[in-house]
Amino acid sequence: MDEMKTTIFRAYDIRGCYGSDIDPIIFYKIGLSAGTYVKEKLHGKSLAVGNDIRKTSQTLAYSFISGVTATGINVMYTGTSSFGQTLFYGWKNKYDLISFITASHLPAEWNGIKFYYGDGVGLPEEELMKIRDKTLHQQWHISPWNQTGTVQLCNPSLDYTKFVTSHFSSKKGLRIAIDCGGGSMTLSAPEIFKKIGFDIVSIYCQPDPLFSQRPSDPKPKNLSTLVETVKKQQCDFGVAFDGDGDRSVIVDNNGEILSADQTGIILAKYGLEEKKGTIIANVECSKAVEEQLRPLGFNIKQIEVGHTFLTLHAKKEHSPLGIESSGHLILPSYYLFDDALLIPLKIAEILEKTDKKLSSLRNNIPIYPLKKIEIPCDDEIKFDVVKTLKAVMIKEYDQVNTLDGIRVNLEKGWILIRASNTSPLLRLTIEADTEEYATELSEIFLRKTDEIIKKTHSV
């Protein structure tokens, strides 16, 4: 590769296609930058790193570690593991920075790296950009030969399993279908669920670095095997994990797939004993979150889209729960990072405590018509378009939230317009009380957006 693409540095992580966007040399350079960042910015000495099961992950991990140790920073390598195992080890042992090499839900040819502080809070965009700038400008602090860092290898699963099994138990032996998709959760979920006492039905629970049986993204269209298994095997519920294990999708006993909003509402209503505190929900979350939880005594704080914001605001607000509409959910009473394993375990705990079917809990939550539209818009103008839209919407509507894009709250629905961080397009999301009103809103705001795109192009 002749030169590094700046597009690999995203708002929440680093990622790209192996061979065309990223390679071991680039990861060595990123390691130099991460080590320098730990030393100069965090005034630290240690970094924990692990990797998922992808074909390229171990190679990239070795290159990254070589770069980190060249700066004099000591590395604890957790090896090939689940996201939760590595993050738990780094958090428990108070490492200055925790890194996990993965492309999460993306296809097998992709890879990347996520960064978290030692307390489990994701590295915010402005800090990740400091690592980017150090990489692009080769601003590295390379140590003399006799002061390079050390590398130790550990097995994070022992302490992790002990911690999880000390917090969860099963008296009823619920039957749970587990779909690991061949990803990193194959290394932790089946064993832990069995140790807790569940009767598990395994689906794609053998490591599959190529994701040849099920895509690493647990979208509804990829979960037909899980849905059918839950129904045929009469499971109490099912769960599907993404490639690294920071997102999970719940399927109820009737085979209905729950949204992240529905799962979060159930966790809050039935899983949190004290109905107080601030629940974090991003601007894409359903209005059902506010309608269902505020009357119980919770405050709801809307935040920007992105799992790093979720952990950051949860820490700031001492929140009992964080909900990201894309599927990241956090339960800070355990830890701040988004370990997907906790979610189905908490759902199981709720079912045993309430002695109710998950479908009956889900039926108490309204589902509003939702539309998502992608609007092509050149990278060069998309943020200018959003800026112009903000000014227009603020004049036209009473309740406009400009925290992340533009969210217009109406009496019977809401719309959200955001610029994509990764693609030349704008994303329009609409939720309304009725399908007819959702269609009406989509037509109105699509027309407004198209008009401003045309005007911006002509300037």
N, C-alpha and C positions, 0 to 999 in steps of 0.2 A: 504494500500500500504506500503510495507516494506521499500523501499528506493526511493529517487527521481531520475528520469531518466534525465541525462544531455541533452539528445536529445530534450527535450521540449524547450530548449533555442536556438532559430534559429537566423539567421543573422538579421532579421528585426522585429521579435516579439517572443512571447512565445506561444506555442500551443501544444495540444495533445488531445488524446481521454479521455473523462471523465470516471473516474473509473479505467482506466488502466494506464494512463499517468499523469493525473492531478486530483485533488480533492480539497475540501474546505480547508483541512489542508495545502496543498502545497500553495494554494493561500494566506492563512494567512501568511505563511513564505515569500512569494514573496512581500506581503504588508509590512512586517517588513523591507525587503531589500530596497523596493522603498522609504519608509519613511526615512530610514537611508541615502539613496543616496541623497534625496532632502536636507536633513539637512547638510550632510558632503561635498558633491560635489557641490551642487547648492547654498549652504548657504541660503536655502529658508525655507518657513514656510507653504506652501499651495500646495494642489494637487486637481485637478478636475478629477472625474471619472464618467463614464457612462457605460452602457452595452447594447448589442443588444437584440433581442427578443427570443433567444434560451432558451430552458427549464432550462438549468443549469446556465444561465448568472447571474440571480439575486442572487442565492445562492453563487456563486463565488465572486460576487461584495461585498456582506456583509462580507465574510471572508477576502478579500483583504483590505477592508476599516478598519476592526478591526486591521489588522496588521499595516497599515499606522498610524492610530491614536495612537497605542501603542508606537510609536516613538516620539510622541509630535507634529506631523504634522497635520494641520487642513485640513479637506476634505469637498469639495463641491460635493455632489452626484446629478448628473443630471438624475438619474433613467434610466428606459428603454427608449432608444431614438435612433435616427439615429446617425451614425458616425459624420455627419456634424453638428448636433445640439450640441453634447457634445464638439467637437473640437472648434466650434465657441464660445461657452460660456467660455471655458477655455482660449481661445485666447483673446477674448474681455475684459475679466476681469483680464488678466495678471497673471494667475496662474503659479507657478514655474514649474509644471509638469502636463501633461494631460494624462490620461490613458483611454483606451476604451477596455472593455472586449468583445471579439468576436473571432471567428475563420474565419471571413470574408466569403470566398467562399466555405469553406469546409463543409462536411455534418453535420447534426444536432448533432451527438454524439460528435463532436469535439468542443473545446473551447480554449480560450487563451486570451492574452492581448497585446495591442500595447501601446507604449509610445511616446509622443511628448513633446518637449519643449514648453514653453508658447508662443513662436513666431510662432508655427505651423510647425517647422522643426522636422522631425522624429528622434528619438534617434538612433544614428549610432551604428553599431555592437560593437565597442570597449566599448561604454558606457553601452550597454545592457549586455555585458559580465561582467561588474562590478557588476550589479545587480545579475547576475547569481552567481558570486563568493561569494558575500555576503550571498546569499541563501544557497549555498552548504556548506560554512564554518561557517554559523550562526554568521556572523559578524554584529550584530545588535546593534543599539543604542536605548535601551528601556527606556522610560522616567519613572520617579517616578509616583506614583498613582495620585498625585495632579498636574501633568504637561502633562497629556495625551492630545491628540488633540481633536478637536470638529468635529462633523458631522452636516452638514446642507443639506437639500434637496431643490432643485430648479426645476423649469420648464424651460428648455432651449428653448422651441419652440417659445415663444413669441418674444424675441429679435431676434432670428434667422430668423423667418418669416418676421419680420419688416425689417431687413437688406436686405434680398433677394428681397422682393417685392419693396424695394426702389431703387433697381438697375436694375430691369427688368420690362417691361410692354409689353402688346400686343394690337395693334390696329386692327389686322386682325383676331384675334381669331383662330389661327391655330388649326387644329385637330391633336392631338398627342396621340398615344397609349402608355400607361405607364404600364410596366410589373415590378412590385416590387418583384415578386417571393415569396411573403409572408414574406419577410424580413423586416429589420428595416426601409426601405424607405417607407413602408406603413404608418409610423408615421409622415411623412413630405411631401413627393412629391405630392400626390393627392391634398391635401389642398392648397399648395403653387401654383401649376399649375392653379388651379381654380381661386385663388385670383388674379393671374396675368392676367387672362382673356382668357385662352386657353379652347378649347373644348376638353376634355380629354375622352379617352376610356380606362377604367380601366381593367387590367388583373392581377389577383392574388394580389389584393391590400388590402386584409384583412390579419392581422397578422397570420402567420402560423409557430409556433416555430419548427415544425418538417420538414418543407419544403416538405410537402407531395404532393404538386401539381406541383412544379417545383424545380429542384435542385438549391441550392444557387449560383452555379457557372454559370454565363450567357454565357456559351460556345455556339457557333452556333447550336450545336445539341440539345440544351435545349430551343431554341427560336422559335420553329415551330409555337406555338400558337401566339406569337407576330407577326411573319412574315405574317401569314395568316390573322390576324386581321387588320394589316396595309393595306393589299391589299383589303380585303372585305369591310372595313369601309372607304376606300379612305382617309386614314390619310396622313397628310403632312410628317410625319415621326413617328418612334417609338423609345422607349428607354427601355432598360432592365437594372436593377440594380442587384448588387450582394447582399450577405446576410447582410452586415453592411452599405453599401452605400459609399464605397470609389472607386468603379469602375462602369462605365456605358458602355453599348454597344449601338450604334446607328444603326437603320434600316431605310433606305431611303424609299421614297414614293412608290417605286416598290417592296419593300420587300427584297432588297439586304442589307446584313449585312456589315457594314463598319468596317475595322480594326482600331485599335487605331492610327496607322500611318496616315490613310486616314482622320480620324476625326481630328487629330492634324494639318494636312496640311490645311484642310478647316478652322479650327479656326484661323490659322496664316494668310492665304491668304485673308480671308474675314472678320475676327472678330477683327483683330488688326489694328487700324488706322495707327499707325506709323510702317513702315516696316524697323525697325532697332532693334538692340539689339541682345543678344545671346539666341537662343532657345536651350533648353536642350533636348537631345535625347539619350536613352541608346544604347549600342552596338548591341542590337538585332533589332533595328528599321530599316525599309526599306531604301534603298538608295534613294527612291523617296523623302524622307524628305529633304535630301541635294539638290537633283536635282531641286525640286520645290521651295524651300524657299531661298536658297542662292542667286539666281539671283534677287530676290525681294529686297535684301538689308540686310537680316538677316545673322548673324553668327550662325553656328551650333556647339555645343559642345557635343561630345560623352562622355558618362559617364558609370559607372558600372551599372549592372542590380540591381534594388531594389528601392522601392518608397522612402526609407529614403535618398538615394543618390539624388533622384530627387529634394526633398525639400531643401536639403543641398546646392546643386550646384545652384539651382534657386535663393536662397538667396544670395549666394556669387557673382553671375553674374548679379544680378538685372534683372533676365530674365522675359520676358513677357509671356512665355509659356514653359511648361515642358511636354515631351511625354515619357511614359513608354510603351513598346510594349505589356505588359500584360494587359493594359487598364487603368492604373493610368494616369490621365491628370491633370495638375494644371494650374491655371490662377492667378498668383501672384498679379495682380492688385486688386484682391479681398482679398485673403489671400493665404498663402503658402501651407496649408495642402490640401490633395487630396479629396475634397468633390465632389462626383460624380454628385450632383444635378446641379452644375454650367454648366456642359457640354451641356446637352440638352437645357438648357435655353439660352446658348450662340448660339447654333445651330439655335434655333427658332428666335433669334434676327437677325442672319445673313440672314435667309430666308425672313424675313419681310423687311429687308433693301435692299436686292438684288432683291427681287421679282422674285426669281428663284426657281425651284424645286431642292430638295436636290440631286436627281439622276443626274441632269445636272452638278452640282458642282462636284459630285463624278466621273462622266465620264471624267472629265478633268485631273484626277490623274491616272497615269499608275499603273497597278497591275502586279508585276513581279512574276514569278513562285517561290514558296517557299517550301522548304523541311525541316522537322524537324525529326531527327533520335535520338533515345535513345540507347546508347551503354553500355551494362552491364560492370561494372568495380568495383572491390572491393573497399570499403571505405578506406582500408589500403594503397592502391596504387594510387587512382585516382588523387590526387594532384601531386604525383611524375610523373605520366604519362603526365599531363598538363605541368609540368615544363620541361620535356624532349622534348615535342612537341614544346614548345616555342623556345628552342634552335635550333631545326631542321628547323622550319618555318622561323626564322629570317635569317638563312643562305640561304634558298631557294627562298625567296620572298622579293620584295622591300618594299611593304607597309604592315607592320604587326603591329597591335595594341594589346598590351599585358596588357591593363588597367584592363580588366576583362576576364580572359581566353585568347584565341588567336583569333583575328579577322584578316583574310587575305583579303585585298582589291585588287581585280583584275579589269581589264578594263571593263569586262562585267558581273561582279558579285562579291560576297563575301562569305566567310565561317566563321563561329564562332564555336569554341569548348570551352565548359565550363564544369567544374565539378559541379555536382549537390550538393547543400548545404545540402540536406535532404535525398538523396537516393544513393545507390551504383551504380552510372552510370555517364556517360559523355553525354552531350547534344551537338549534331552536327546540326547546322542551316546553310542552304544554300539558297541564293537568287541569281538569274541569269536572264539575259535578255530573255533567251529562256528555254523551258522545257528540251530540249536536253542537253543544257549546264549545267543546274542544276543537271541533272542525272549524267552527266560526272563528275562534281565536287564532288558529293556525293560519287561516286565510288572511286575516287582518295583519298579523305580525310578519308573515312571510312577505306580504306586499310592501309593508313599511321598510323591511330590511332590503328587499330587492331595489327599491327606489333609491335608498341611500348608497348602496353598492354602485349603482349606475352613476349617481352624482359624483361619488368619490373617484370613480374611474375617469370621469370627464375633466376633473380638475387638473 
